[in-house]
Amino acid sequence: MRDRMNRLKFRQWYRPVAPMIADEALEQVFGRKVKSTTMSMAPRVLEDIRKKFPALVHLDGTARQQSVSESDEPFVHALLLAGQCV
């Protein structure tokens, strides 16, 4: 899917897909709570998550995520919790 999206958007092959992550799953993905509602940070993703979801990670093992809490966006937050893959 990442390769297809990069072709459609005329992006470089190495560009990852920026994930949206419910606040409750941040520790599972990064090993710590790294809240970033504006995608301004790129923390290192835990190795088991990098292996499971390689399209989300930059070449250096980080991801520029958008964290979502219930107070930020209730509908999107509920969708993220309903579809937890971690």
Secondary structure, DSSP 8 states (H G I E B T S, - for coil): -HHHHHHHTT--TT-----EEEGGGHHHHHSS----TTS----B--HHHHHH-GGGS-TTSB---EEE-TTT-HHHHHHHHHT---
